[in-house]
Amino acid sequence: MGQREKLVEVKHLKKHFTMGKRSVLKAVDDVSFDIYKGETFGLVGESGCGKSTTGRTMIRLYDRTAGQVLFNGQDIHQLNAKEQIALTKNVQMVFQDPYASLNPRSTVAEIIAEPMDVHGLYTGKKRKPRIQELLEIVGLNRDHANRFPHEFSGGQRQRIGIARALSVDPDFIIADEPISALDVSVQAQVVNLMKQLQEERGLTYLFIAHDLSMVKHISDRIGVMYLGNIVELTSSASLYQKPLHPYTQALLSAIPIPDPDIEDKRERIILKGELPSPVNPPSGCVFRTRCPVAMAICASVKPSWTEVDDQHYVACHIFEGQQAKKTKEKIEQL
Amino acid sequence: MVETILEVNDLHVSFPTYGGTVKAVRGVNFTLKKGETLAIVGESGCGKTVTSESIMRLTTGDIVKGAILFNGHDLATLPEKELRKIRGSDISMIFQDPMTSLNPTITIGSQLIEGITQHTHKSKSEAKEVALEMLDLVGIANPSERLKQYPHQFSGGMRQRIMIAMSLVCNPSVLIADEPTTALDVTIQAQILELFKKIQKETGVSIILITHDLGVVAQVADRIAIMYAGKVVEIGNRQEIFYRPQHPYTRGLLRSVPRIDKEEEALIPIPGTPPDLFSPPKGCPFMARCDQAMEVCDHYYPLTSHINDHHKVDCWLQDERAKKVTFATKG
């Protein structure tokens, strides 16, 4: 996996919002991760953990406070206005709310063609066939082109949003909770469509969602966010099989499984209390106020990234100690 | 035999609109037994919320037909005055959105006490005692201080706890919870579901839980009613619905949700969308999306087939006259 080409690199990204009176909301506080070409990177966490802000800052819908976002080696936040527009040819976004993210006064054709028009692609005679092609790609009917968004159901609208994102043949799509507003049976339709498009076109996705079971289903690797920080990052299989961070463990155990026999036998880790305010986050480890295994050190020192297994990173003091022990053992063996 | 506390018979609810009449609930039948949790599951627009609101006659639609039997009364026809005595005391309700269902301009204490003084002869100070007790039961620390606070001073999970406390102050025998955890994060959802279980154990209240989340259902429900296009298409106990679902829609739902405990399996979505309830189909409403549809499904709504004592389904595949088909994933 290490040999694979990096498409996006996020380095120590911070996004702080000033809340008047000199108080600062640290929505994203030092987040780093890489996204490889052709993979789906999932970002999960509960509301207010900064996952959407991370996604939006990555394509400069927000200006960063600090850090870097490299797309193909180029720092997105240092582009000039022209380069910025050119970037959107390669990076597109699918939004959460299919009701609010489509202009109600435009026809489907106008909505889908807008990115193409911006970039001067598929002009003239190519425009109409392209729109029809896109509609068919996302499983809609070519006759739908002249209709308005209100004539479609939520799932169909999300397909229109996907068609719009695909219109300029991007390499990278940021999908911010693309299925949260949809019914379960329709969620599966949209997720399958996204997977199929990825296989056919070699797309790279950043998939932001709060539903860990769906993220696990679609993602190759997952970052778990809590209060502006990524606390654990690993492949989706090992995240479920071997969750290390106490927050990840609690999050996994809180997800109900649609199987009564399993549910009856399960023991849950129920977290006490609620998410602290990101305006005044806890010192040291941000999770310590709800952590069932918090230690004295957690209050004073922010845990650093530890690679516990190959490509399995966690930010927790428990594993820093273990890592130290392992290294020591290794040295002693030598 | 466990006592039946609430019985809904052939309930029809319609909404007259500019564009025609929406037949949101089209003949719903179910019973609620004492001390059990009945989950009503379905997708948006299937009529689950309208059904639950109709039980307390809070719906803005018209109850066209049907009976809702509770303690010897028919709530569908009971005079408004009598109904007010039952609402909030014998049957109470928890709404989906804890942000909008509390009055932002009144303290939590006043909102809690109002319910008690409305329905009992307790004095204000006695009512306050009950309110304190309830806040304590739902796990709100420092209740006497919290009583003086306003809803905006509480987080979403806390507000939902207050809603639950408020619904319990009069010791109801039926609690209707409409998507009580949908607006909450999973870790908070786990806290609230745990609270429901604890309350049911301590007070013996019967719960109707409206939800679309099959995981939540597997965790807390005793019996499950699956709704589709204004009908209960399948009803049975937890084991039956999860391991021996007979309706193609129920099976479709179970297949379309990803399981965190299972390795990569392709999700099988249900194709298409639910029918338009302005003019619901004459036959089975699921027919257009069903891969096992037959000629008869187009013309007649299926008769209810009894699979066993704990399991009923409205599907022609299970009719005596159909070829024997059974589906089971376990046992």
Boltz contact constraints between the chains, C-beta under 6 A:
constraints:
  - contact:
      token1: [A, 46]
      token2: [B, 185]
      max_distance: 6.0
  - contact:
      token1: [A, 47]
      token2: [B, 185]
      max_distance: 6.0
  - contact:
      token1: [A, 153]
      token2: [B, 273]
      max_distance: 6.0
  - contact:
      token1: [A, 183]
      token2: [B, 43]
      max_distance: 6.0
  - contact:
      token1: [A, 183]
      token2: [B, 44]
      max_distance: 6.0
  - contact:
      token1: [A, 184]
      token2: [B, 256]
      max_distance: 6.0
  - contact:
      token1: [A, 184]
      token2: [B, 257]
      max_distance: 6.0
  - contact:
      token1: [A, 185]
      token2: [B, 256]
      max_distance: 6.0
  - contact:
      token1: [A, 185]
      token2: [B, 269]
      max_distance: 6.0
  - contact:
      token1: [A, 185]
      token2: [B, 270]
      max_distance: 6.0
  - contact:
      token1: [A, 188]
      token2: [B, 256]
      max_distance: 6.0
  - contact:
      token1: [A, 188]
      token2: [B, 267]
      max_distance: 6.0
  - contact:
      token1: [A, 188]
      token2: [B, 269]
      max_distance: 6.0
  - contact:
      token1: [A, 189]
      token2: [B, 269]
      max_distance: 6.0
  - contact:
      token1: [A, 213]
      token2: [B, 258]
      max_distance: 6.0
  - contact:
      token1: [A, 213]
      token2: [B, 260]
      max_distance: 6.0
  - contact:
      token1: [A, 214]
      token2: [B, 258]
      max_distance: 6.0
  - contact:
      token1: [A, 216]
      token2: [B, 260]
      max_distance: 6.0
  - contact:
      token1: [A, 217]
      token2: [B, 258]
      max_distance: 6.0
  - contact:
      token1: [A, 254]
      token2: [B, 186]
      max_distance: 6.0
  - contact:
      token1: [A, 254]
      token2: [B, 187]
      max_distance: 6.0
  - contact:
      token1: [A, 254]
      token2: [B, 190]
      max_distance: 6.0
  - contact:
      token1: [A, 255]
      token2: [B, 186]
      max_distance: 6.0
  - contact:
      token1: [A, 255]
      token2: [B, 260]
      max_distance: 6.0
  - contact:
      token1: [A, 256]
      token2: [B, 215]
      max_distance: 6.0
  - contact:
      token1: [A, 256]
      token2: [B, 216]
      max_distance: 6.0
  - contact:
      token1: [A, 256]
      token2: [B, 219]
      max_distance: 6.0
  - contact:
      token1: [A, 257]
      token2: [B, 215]
      max_distance: 6.0
  - contact:
      token1: [A, 257]
      token2: [B, 261]
      max_distance: 6.0
  - contact:
      token1: [A, 258]
      token2: [B, 214]
      max_distance: 6.0
  - contact:
      token1: [A, 258]
      token2: [B, 215]
      max_distance: 6.0
  - contact:
      token1: [A, 258]
      token2: [B, 218]
      max_distance: 6.0
  - contact:
      token1: [A, 258]
      token2: [B, 257]
      max_distance: 6.0
  - contact:
      token1: [A, 259]
      token2: [B, 218]
      max_distance: 6.0
  - contact:
      token1: [A, 260]
      token2: [B, 218]
      max_distance: 6.0
  - contact:
      token1: [A, 260]
      token2: [B, 238]
      max_distance: 6.0
  - contact:
      token1: [A, 260]
      token2: [B, 242]
      max_distance: 6.0
  - contact:
      token1: [A, 263]
      token2: [B, 218]
      max_distance: 6.0
  - contact:
      token1: [A, 263]
      token2: [B, 219]
      max_distance: 6.0
  - contact:
      token1: [A, 268]
      token2: [B, 190]
      max_distance: 6.0
  - contact:
      token1: [A, 270]
      token2: [B, 190]
      max_distance: 6.0
  - contact:
      token1: [A, 270]
      token2: [B, 191]
      max_distance: 6.0
  - contact:
      token1: [A, 270]
      token2: [B, 194]
      max_distance: 6.0
  - contact:
      token1: [A, 271]
      token2: [B, 187]
      max_distance: 6.0
  - contact:
      token1: [A, 274]
      token2: [B, 155]
      max_distance: 6.0
  - contact:
      token1: [A, 274]
      token2: [B, 157]
      max_distance: 6.0
